[in-house]
Amino acid sequence: MDSQNTSAISSAPTFFASHRLRRNGLAAQIAGRIGSGMLVLWAAVTLSFVSLQLAPGDIVSLLIGEQLRTPEVEAAIRAEWGLDEPLLSQYLSYLTRILHGDFGRSYILQTEVSQLVLSQILPTLKLTTAALFVAIIFGLVSAVLTAGRRIPRGIAGALELTLVSTPSFWLGILLLYLFSFTLKLFPVSGDRSFSALVLPALALGLPLGAVVGQVLRQGLERALEEPFALTVRSWGTSGLVLRLRHGLRHAALPAVTLTGWLVGSLLSGAVITESVFGRPGLGRVTVEAVLGHDLPVVLAVAILSAFVYVTLSTLVDVLYLWLDPRLRSDSPEAAR
């Protein structure tokens, strides 16, 4: 066996060991991101419990809300929330119930809060998913078609500034007036068909897409000035292919960061948007709960919002590691 084959065979274990270490290191980083997310979620649940304890007034009165207060209702609340037990026992019981999806009972609506949330979460998920799709498509198209082009960039920038400066509810009213009342192309309210989803998704997604488009355009313009862009152009690659296949990956990190942060605001934006368009969902439930002082429902929606935000933030952190290997602590690029 010659020396070249001997060297290749001897280096094989080192290669596989290095590959295994990189894989284990990436898995450890992902596990660390997930652990951090769970810690933040635990802090959010704990904060909701502390807020309930520190709120002015009697806890029983807060939980009853505007429901008629009777000795039977008071006894049921004290038994459900363990208000006669020590504070630590109340806290541990609260954590256990949240882990099992038990958010208590709405004494105003006379139903379990978890059932109420589950019955209304699908319309809200449909709206936020459609709004996110609108935001991504609008941001991508705006950035790719206008990056590095003076006049189109100025027009797109003015449009994006207008959208960012316009509240979603005001944009929704304008869309209703134009496309529903004047042109009669879309229904005014409800959730009976796909057409009823178009205007709410546009009202909620376009301002988000305008911000994403601004950040993505800046990153894409920086990427097009890098040496790799000159090399790709020398191959005869068209400008559009250069932007889509090569530039976007280098420009994606800031936009992904911003998108992950702003997506958490979609739920809060859905509260107003669902009210404007008369749609069912968590938004209307939250408004009614706040107006009726239905604290168990408010706490449940707050915890659900925290869960969605933490989940999206964790997914964005993991996506970082896939988009840019330099962020991996065990990669050669990170070691430099």
C-alpha positions, 0 to 999 in steps of 0.5 A, spaced: 500 500 500 503 506 497 503 512 502 498 516 499 493 511 500 495 510 507 495 517 508 488 517 506 486 511 510 489 514 516 485 521 515 478 518 515 477 517 522 479 524 523 474 527 518 468 523 521 470 525 528 470 532 526 464 531 522 461 528 528 463 534 533 460 539 528 454 535 528 454 535 535 456 542 536 450 544 532 445 540 536 447 543 542 446 550 540 439 548 537 438 545 544 441 551 547 436 556 543 430 551 545 432 551 552 432 559 552 426 559 549 422 555 554 426 559 560 423 566 557 416 562 556 416 560 564 418 567 566 412 570 562 407 565 565 410 567 572 409 574 570 402 573 569 401 570 576 405 575 579 401 580 576 394 577 578 397 577 585 399 584 585 393 587 582 389 592 586 383 589 589 380 582 591 383 576 586 376 573 587 373 580 584 378 580 579 376 573 576 369 574 577 369 580 572 362 583 571 359 576 573 354 577 578 358 575 585 354 570 589 357 565 595 357 559 590 361 563 585 366 565 590 367 558 593 368 555 586 373 560 584 377 559 591 377 552 590 379 552 582 385 557 584 387 554 590 386 561 594 386 558 601 392 555 600 399 558 601 402 562 595 407 557 593 402 552 593 398 557 588 404 558 584 405 551 583 398 549 582 398 555 577 404 552 573 401 545 573 394 547 570 398 552 565 402 546 563 396 542 562 392 547 558 387 549 563 387 556 563 381 556 568 374 558 567 370 564 564 365 566 569 362 571 564 361 567 558 360 561 562 365 556 559 372 553 559 377 558 557 382 553 553 375 551 549 374 558 548 381 560 545 381 553 541 374 555 538 377 562 536 384 560 534 383 558 527 380 564 524 386 568 527 391 563 525 388 564 518 389 571 518 396 572 521 398 566 516 395 570 510 398 577 513 405 574 513 405 571 506 403 578 504 408 581 508 414 576 505 411 577 498 411 584 498 418 585 501 421 580 496 418 583 490 420 590 492 427 589 494 429 585 488 426 589 483 428 596 486 435 594 489 440 599 486 436 602 481 435 609 483 428 611 480 424 605 482 428 605 489 425 612 490 418 610 488 418 604 493 421 607 498 416 613 498 410 607 498 413 603 504 414 609 508 407 611 507 405 604 509 409 604 515 406 610 517 399 608 516 396 604 522 393 597 520 386 599 522 386 606 518 389 602 512 383 597 513 378 602 513 381 605 506 381 598 503 374 597 505 371 603 502 375 602 496 374 595 494 368 593 498 363 599 499 365 602 492 367 597 487 364 591 491 369 586 490 370 583 497 365 582 502 365 587 508 365 582 514 365 575 516 369 569 514 365 565 510 370 565 504 377 566 501 375 573 499 373 575 506 380 574 508 384 578 502 382 585 505 384 583 512 390 580 510 393 586 506 391 591 512 395 587 517 401 584 512 402 590 508 405 595 513 410 589 515 412 588 508 414 595 507 419 594 513 421 588 511 422 590 504 426 596 506 431 592 510 432 587 505 433 592 500 439 595 504 442 588 505 441 586 498 445 592 495 450 591 500 451 584 497 451 586 490 457 590 492 461 584 494 466 581 490 462 574 489 457 579 485 462 581 480 465 574 479 457 571 478 456 577 473 463 575 469 459 568 468 454 572 464 449 571 469 443 576 469 441 581 474 435 578 476 438 571 477 444 574 481 439 577 486 435 571 487 440 565 487 446 569 490 444 576 493 438 574 497 442 569 501 447 574 503 442 579 505 437 575 508 439 575 515 437 582 517 430 581 514 429 574 518 431 578 524 426 583 523 421 578 520 421 574 527 421 580 531 415 583 527 411 577 526 410 577 534 406 583 533 401 580 528 397 577 534 396 584 537 395 587 530 389 582 529 386 584 535 384 591 531 384 588 524 378 583 526 374 588 529 374 593 523 372 587 519 368 584 523 371 577 523 371 572 528 378 570 532 382 571 538 382 579 537 374 580 538 375 575 544 380 579 547 377 586 546 370 583 549 374 580 555 378 586 556 371 590 556 368 585 561 374 585 565 374 577 564 381 576 567 382 569 565 381 570 558 386 576 558 391 572 561 390 566 557 391 570 550 397 574 553 400 567 555 398 564 548 402 571 545 408 569 549 408 562 547 407 564 539 413 570 540 418 565 543 416 559 538 418 564 532 424 567 536 427 560 537 425 558 530 429 564 527 435 563 531 435 556 529 434 559 522 440 563 523 445 557 524 442 554 517 443 561 513 450 563 516 455 557 518 459 563 521 454 563 527 456 556 529 461 556 534 464 550 532 465 552 525 472 554 522 469 561 520 467 562 527 473 560 530 477 566 525 
